[in-house]
Amino acid sequence: MGSRNRSIRFKIFLLLLLPLLSLSALWGFVLNLTMGDGQSLLRAGTLYRTIGVTSADLGLQLQAERLRTAETLTTREPTDDLAAQRGRTDKSLAAFRQAVTEAGGAVNPELRAALDVLLTELGRLASVREGVDGGIDSRLAGLTEYNRLLDALFTLYDHLVPVSDLTIYQQAGSLQAMADAREAISREHALVAGALIDHHLTEPETAAFTEYAASRRFLHARGLAGLDVELRRPYEQVFAGEPFLTFATMEARIVKTGAPPADAEAWRSAVDRLSGELDRLGTASSQVVADRASSAATVVIVKIALAGGLGLVAVLASIIISVRFGRRLAGELAALRTAALELSERRLPDLVERLRKGDDVDVRKEAKAIRVNGSAEITDVARAFGSVQRTAVNAAVGQAALRRGIGQVFVNLSRRKQGLLHRQLALLDSMQRRTHDPDRLEELFRLDHLTTRMRRHAESLLVLSGAPPARAWRRPVPVLDIVRAAVAEVEDYTRIDVETGRHLPASSVDGGAAADLTHLVAELLENATIYSPPDTRVQVRGDLVSNGYAIEVEDHGPGMSAAEYASYNALLARPPEFDLADSDRLGLFVVARLAERHGIQVRLRRSPFGGTTAIALLPKALLADQAAPERGEGDAEPGLPARTRKKPLAVVSAGTHAGLPRRVRQTGRAARAEDRPAEPDEKKERSPDEVRDLFSAFQRGTERAREEANDEGDA
């Protein structure tokens, strides 16, 4: 499933959502970068207040303890100064451990690894002290143990302050190199301080001193190379001063001779003054870098404000504008959609229904313009819908006028045709009364049957035009009479079997609907005879049911598919407008219209024996209150008013043509009484239905008499 079936509102939302998501993602990315810098600054501040301060003091205390340890390792006698210094170191170490705990989440993974290494090394401090007190093998070994502790501490310094600004990071790295050089000087001083007591440097100590001196020169060179002019100039002044030059000269002599300096006081004075200047310079340089970091932090904060604040405002403004624009556009489209749906689902169908009922319609009033506010394109579409509406209304009005005209043509043609057919039936009745030749009388009966069928087809035009039926009876008509009258209107009526008695219970139908019901059943019977083989029979049954009276017409034809049954049943249940191009189903249209007129339910289904069964369910409202009376011998034929016979017709079995019985006209009042209706409320002149039904019944009686005569002749 794609987005083809999605609503326009959803598509507009999706169209606006994509750039908004992209903008939000870009804002989030920039904010993450700037927030990362801000978090680094916050983390750096936390680390400086906790680990930074305590680690710097711990480094100074370890350097002092290393110097006192060198003197003790030389004299092999613990001093009070060493004990006091160890106390100060322990106090600083405890403060450092507490600071590590307070730092908590500010410690990143890299710094955590360096901290773990340092804490592990600091855990060895007690064992180092025990070795010193217990008489360690050599002075250099004891000093090396302290050097390992300070190496771990200086490694921590390298990861302590992450700075996002590259320039500040380079300057901080150079200052760290100068601090490492200061540590190298401290190591040289600790090693020489012990040698000044016994006036001797061992060969390993000389090598270690040489290594410290080389590292110091390398670190000073690297640090100076990385510092900018502002930070490098004070160091250059220190390196050009008398303390550093004195220290460098004495350092070079120790490396060359491998012996401690002869003037111990001069060494201590030079180292103390140089260390003091380097410490003060390191503090001042660190403050300069800290000030620069503060400026950088201000820039980062500004970036955060711009990226976070203004970016958020821009994103929110974009969202608000997009939502308002999308909602407005969606509202305009929804209004257009509502107007179009109202036009297509309510106004036009109501208009068509009114036109179908024959109401007069004001085109200008019904084809009012669609009022929609919005962009130019939407108003253009609304105007286009208005034009379509006017065209549709005009077309519907024209079609209604055309249908009325065609219906009027149907009515006029049917009325004229019925008038001619009535005259023709009257003429046939007169000819039949004057004819005594059986063969000619049979031909007249056939002509009468054809005329009756022509009248039914003429009545079909009235049904399609919506006109009321041309025939009606004031009294209820028995269902059996209606079925037999319908059989008489079918061309192949000899194939139709009407099951009476138990299969067609006695009941009567309102006389006003008798003609339409006869027409309906005749159409079903004719359809059954046409679409079934000529050698098969068509059965007609009826039954009183809880909902009314059901008439079944069953044939033995090929039947239809399930889809065809569904299509025809839908047409019968809801008859559409009659399409002149679809004349093949004219009979079904007539049945559907007649059923709709009287509330009759007609349904087609497959017969269990093959073929099709048509069921017409007459509602209770269509049935008369009284059942049809039982007819005895001499009663009138179906659908006709009763006639009183004084004497029966004489029937002879000899002297006739082809064995047919001959009617002998009676004389006197009896014959005249037979020719006129007994009921005073009927017209003296027979109606076409009465003539049709009379001669149809007479024809069937003649055929039965002929068959009996042939049987007697054969016997």
MOTADA-V340210 format. One record per pair of residues at least 4 apart in sequence whose C-alpha atoms are under 8 Angstrom apart, sorted by the first residue. I is the first residue (numbers start at 1). J is the second residue. If there is no record, write none. Layout:
i j
I J
I J
This chain:
i j
3 11
6 10
6 11
7 11
8 12
8 330
8 333
9 13
9 326
9 330
10 14
11 15
12 16
12 326
12 330
13 17
13 326
14 18
15 19
16 20
16 322
16 323
16 326
17 21
18 22
19 23
20 24
20 315
20 318
20 319
21 25
22 26
23 27
23 315
24 28
24 315
25 29
26 30
27 31
27 307
27 308
27 311
27 312
27 315
28 32
29 33
30 34
30 307
31 35
31 304
31 307
31 308
32 36
33 37
34 38
34 300
34 303
34 304
34 307
35 39
35 304
36 40
37 41
37 164
37 300
38 42
38 297
38 300
38 301
38 304
39 43
40 44
40 162
40 163
40 164
41 45
41 163
41 297
42 46
43 47
43 106
43 107
44 48
44 106
44 160
44 161
44 162
44 163
45 49
46 50
46 103
46 106
47 51
47 52
47 103
47 106
47 107
47 160
47 161
48 52
48 53
48 161
49 53
50 54
50 96
50 99
50 100
50 102
50 103
51 55
51 96
51 99
51 100
51 103
52 56
52 160
53 57
54 58
54 92
54 95
54 96
54 99
55 59
55 96
55 153
56 60
57 61
57 92
58 62
58 89
58 92
58 93
58 96
59 63
59 150
59 153
60 64
61 65
61 85
61 88
61 89
61 92
62 66
62 89
62 146
62 150
63 67
63 150
63 186
64 68
64 85
65 69
65 82
65 85
65 86
65 89
66 70
66 143
66 146
66 190
67 71
67 189
67 190
67 191
67 193
68 72
68 81
68 82
68 85
69 73
69 82
69 132
69 142
69 143
70 74
70 139
70 142
70 143
70 190
70 191
70 193
70 194
71 75
71 193
71 194
71 197
72 76
72 77
72 78
72 79
72 82
73 77
73 132
73 135
73 136
73 138
73 139
73 142
73 194
74 139
74 194
74 195
74 197
74 198
75 197
76 135
78 82
78 83
78 133
79 83
80 84
81 85
82 86
83 87
84 88
85 89
86 90
87 91
88 92
89 93
90 94
91 95
92 96
93 97
94 98
95 99
96 100
97 101
98 102
99 103
100 104
103 107
107 111
107 112
108 112
109 113
110 114
110 159
111 115
111 156
111 159
111 160
112 116
113 117
114 118
114 152
114 155
114 156
114 159
115 119
115 156
116 120
117 121
117 152
118 122
118 149
118 152
118 153
118 156
119 123
120 124
121 125
121 148
121 149
121 152
122 149
124 128
125 129
126 130
127 131
128 132
128 142
128 145
128 146
129 133
130 134
131 135
131 136
131 142
132 136
132 142
136 141
136 142
137 141
138 142
139 143
139 194
140 144
140 191
140 204
140 205
141 145
142 146
143 147
143 190
143 191
144 148
145 149
146 150
147 151
147 187
148 152
149 153
150 154
151 155
152 156
153 157
154 158
154 180
155 159
156 160
157 161
157 176
158 173
158 176
162 169
163 168
163 169
163 293
164 169
165 169
165 296
166 170
167 171
168 172
168 289
168 292
168 293
169 173
170 174
170 226
170 227
171 175
171 226
171 227
171 228
171 289
172 176
172 286
172 289
173 177
173 223
173 226
174 178
174 222
174 223
174 224
174 225
174 226
174 227
175 179
175 223
175 227
175 282
175 285
175 286
176 180
176 223
177 181
177 219
177 220
177 222
177 223
178 182
178 219
178 220
178 223
178 282
179 183
179 282
180 184
180 216
180 219
181 185
181 215
181 216
181 217
181 219
181 220
182 186
182 216
182 275
182 278
183 187
184 188
184 212
184 213
184 215
184 216
185 189
185 212
185 213
185 216
185 271
185 275
186 190
187 191
187 212
188 192
188 209
188 212
188 213
189 193
189 271
190 194
191 195
191 205
191 209
192 196
192 201
192 260
193 197
194 198
195 199
195 200
195 201
195 260
196 200
196 260
196 261
196 264
199 259
199 260
200 259
200 260
201 205
201 206
201 258
201 259
201 260
202 206
203 207
203 258
204 208
205 209
206 210
206 254
206 255
206 258
206 259
207 211
208 212
209 213
209 255
210 214
210 255
211 215
212 216
213 217
213 251
214 218
215 219
216 220
217 221
218 222
219 223
220 224
221 225
222 226
223 227
224 232
224 235
227 231
227 232
228 232
229 233
230 234
231 235
231 285
232 236
233 237
234 238
234 281
235 239
235 281
236 240
237 241
238 244
238 277
238 278
239 244
239 245
240 244
240 245
241 245
242 246
243 247
243 270
243 271
243 273
243 274
244 248
244 270
244 274
245 249
246 250
246 270
247 251
247 267
247 270
247 271
247 274
248 252
249 253
250 254
250 261
250 267
251 255
252 256
253 257
253 258
253 261
254 258
254 259
254 260
254 261
255 259
261 267
263 267
264 268
265 269
266 270
267 271
268 272
269 273
270 274
271 275
272 276
273 277
274 278
275 279
276 280
277 281
278 282
279 283
280 284
281 285
282 286
283 287
284 288
285 289
286 290
287 291
288 292
289 293
290 294
291 295
292 296
293 297
294 298
295 299
296 300
297 301
298 302
299 303
300 304
301 305
302 306
303 307
303 308
304 308
304 309
305 309
305 310
306 310
306 311
307 311
307 312
308 312
309 313
310 314
311 315
312 316
313 317
314 318
315 319
316 320
317 321
318 322
319 323
320 324
321 325
322 326
323 327
324 328
325 329
326 330
327 331
328 332
329 333
329 374
330 334
331 335
332 336
332 372
332 373
332 374
332 378
333 337
333 378
334 338
335 339
335 372
336 340
336 372
336 378
336 382
337 341
338 342
339 343
339 370
340 344
340 385
341 345
341 346
342 346
342 347
343 347
343 348
343 389
344 348
344 349
345 349
346 350
347 351
348 352
348 392
348 393
349 353
350 354
351 355
351 361
351 366
351 393
352 356
352 396
353 357
354 358
354 359
354 360
354 361
355 359
355 360
355 361
355 396
355 397
355 400
356 400
358 400
358 404
361 366
361 397
362 366
363 367
363 390
363 393
363 394
363 397
364 368
366 393
367 386
367 389
367 390
367 393
368 386
368 390
369 383
369 386
370 382
370 383
370 385
370 386
371 382
372 378
372 379
372 382
373 378
373 379
374 378
374 379
375 379
376 380
377 381
378 382
379 383
380 384
381 385
382 386
383 387
384 388
385 389
386 390
387 391
388 392
389 393
390 394
391 395
392 396
393 397
394 398
395 399
396 400
397 401
398 402
399 403
400 404
401 405
402 406
403 407
404 408
404 465
405 409
406 410
406 465
407 411
407 462
407 464
407 465
407 466
408 412
408 465
409 413
410 414
410 461
410 462
410 464
410 465
411 415
411 461
411 462
411 465
411 467
412 416
413 417
413 458
414 418
414 458
414 459
414 461
414 462
415 419
415 458
416 420
417 421
417 455
417 458
418 422
418 455
418 458
418 459
419 423
420 424
421 425
421 451
421 454
421 455
422 426
422 688
423 427
424 428
424 451
425 429
425 448
425 451
425 688
425 691
425 692
426 430
426 688
426 691
427 431
428 432
428 444
428 448
429 433
429 691
430 434
431 435
431 444
432 436
432 441
432 444
435 440
435 441
436 440
436 441
436 662
436 663
437 441
438 442
438 657
438 660
438 662
439 443
440 444
441 445
442 446
442 699
443 447
444 448
445 449
445 695
445 696
445 699
446 450
447 451
448 452
448 692
448 695
449 453
449 488
449 489
449 491
449 692
449 696
450 454
450 491
451 455
452 456
452 489
452 692
453 457
453 489
453 490
453 491
454 458
455 459
456 460
456 489
456 519
457 461
458 462
459 463
459 469
459 470
460 464
460 590
461 465
462 466
462 467
462 468
462 469
463 467
463 468
463 469
463 590
463 593
463 594
464 578
464 589
464 590
464 593
469 515
469 516
471 515
472 511
472 512
472 513
472 514
472 515
473 477
473 511
473 512
473 514
474 511
474 512
475 510
475 511
476 508
476 509
476 510
476 511
476 624
477 481
477 482
477 508
477 509
477 510
477 511
477 514
477 628
477 639
478 482
478 506
478 507
478 508
478 509
478 627
478 628
478 638
478 639
479 483
479 506
479 507
479 508
479 509
479 628
480 484
480 500
480 504
480 506
480 507
480 638
481 485
481 637
481 638
481 639
482 486
482 514
482 517
482 518
482 638
482 639
483 487
483 498
483 518
483 521
483 522
484 488
484 498
484 638
485 489
485 518
485 638
485 639
485 693
486 490
486 518
486 519
486 521
486 522
486 525
487 493
487 496
487 522
487 525
488 493
488 693
488 696
489 493
489 522
490 522
490 525
490 526
491 526
492 496
492 526
492 529
495 529
495 534
495 536
495 537
495 538
496 537
496 538
496 539
496 540
497 537
497 538
497 539
497 540
498 539
498 540
498 541
499 503
499 504
499 539
499 540
499 541
500 504
500 505
500 541
501 505
501 506
503 541
503 542
503 543
504 541
504 542
504 543
505 542
505 543
505 544
506 627
506 628
506 629
507 623
507 624
507 626
507 627
507 628
508 623
508 624
508 625
508 626
508 627
508 628
509 513
509 514
509 622
509 623
509 624
510 514
510 622
510 623
510 624
511 515
513 517
513 598
513 622
514 518
515 519
516 520
516 594
517 521
517 594
518 522
519 523
520 524
520 590
520 591
520 594
520 595
521 525
522 526
523 527
523 587
523 588
523 590
523 591
524 528
524 553
524 591
524 614
525 529
525 538
525 553
526 530
527 531
527 587
528 532
528 538
528 553
528 554
528 555
528 557
528 612
529 533
529 534
529 538
529 555
531 557
531 558
532 536
532 555
532 556
532 557
532 558
532 611
533 556
533 557
536 555
536 556
537 555
537 556
538 553
538 554
538 555
538 556
539 552
539 553
539 554
539 555
540 551
540 552
540 553
540 554
541 551
541 552
541 553
542 549
542 550
542 551
542 552
543 549
543 550
543 551
544 548
544 549
544 550
545 549
545 550
547 617
547 618
547 619
547 620
548 617
548 618
548 619
548 620
548 623
549 617
549 618
549 619
549 620
549 623
550 615
550 616
550 617
550 618
551 615
551 616
551 617
551 618
552 613
552 614
552 615
552 616
553 613
553 614
553 615
554 607
554 611
554 612
554 613
554 614
555 607
555 610
555 611
555 612
555 613
556 607
556 609
556 610
556 611
556 612
557 610
557 611
557 612
558 610
558 611
558 612
559 606
559 607
559 610
559 611
559 612
560 564
560 565
560 606
560 611
560 612
561 565
562 566
563 567
564 568
565 569
565 604
565 605
566 570
567 571
568 572
568 604
569 573
569 602
569 603
569 604
570 574
570 575
571 575
571 576
571 588
571 589
571 592
572 588
572 589
572 591
572 592
572 595
572 601
572 602
572 603
573 592
573 596
573 601
573 602
573 603
574 592
574 596
575 589
575 592
575 593
575 596
578 582
578 589
579 583
582 586
585 589
586 590
587 591
588 592
589 593
590 594
591 595
592 596
592 602
593 597
594 598
594 600
595 599
595 600
595 601
595 602
596 600
598 622
599 618
599 619
600 616
600 617
600 618
600 619
601 615
601 616
601 617
601 618
602 614
602 615
602 616
602 617
603 614
603 615
603 616
604 612
604 613
604 614
604 615
605 612
605 613
605 614
606 610
606 611
606 612
606 613
607 611
607 612
607 613
618 622
618 623
619 623
631 635
634 645
635 642
635 643
636 640
636 641
636 642
636 643
637 642
637 693
637 694
637 697
638 693
639 689
639 690
639 693
640 689
640 690
640 693
640 694
641 677
641 679
641 682
641 690
642 677
642 678
642 679
643 674
643 675
643 676
643 677
643 678
644 673
644 674
644 677
644 678
645 670
645 673
645 674
646 670
646 671
646 673
646 674
647 670
649 663
649 664
649 665
649 666
650 663
650 664
651 661
651 662
651 663
651 664
652 656
652 661
652 662
653 659
653 660
653 661
653 662
653 709
654 659
654 661
655 659
656 660
656 661
656 662
657 661
659 706
659 709
659 710
660 702
660 705
660 706
660 709
661 702
661 705
661 706
665 671
666 670
666 671
667 671
667 672
668 672
669 673
670 674
671 675
672 676
673 677
673 678
676 684
677 682
677 683
677 684
686 690
686 691
687 691
688 692
689 693
690 694
691 695
692 696
693 697
694 698
695 699
696 700
697 701
698 702
699 703
700 704
701 705
702 706
703 707
704 708
705 709
706 710
707 711
708 712
709 713
710 714
711 715
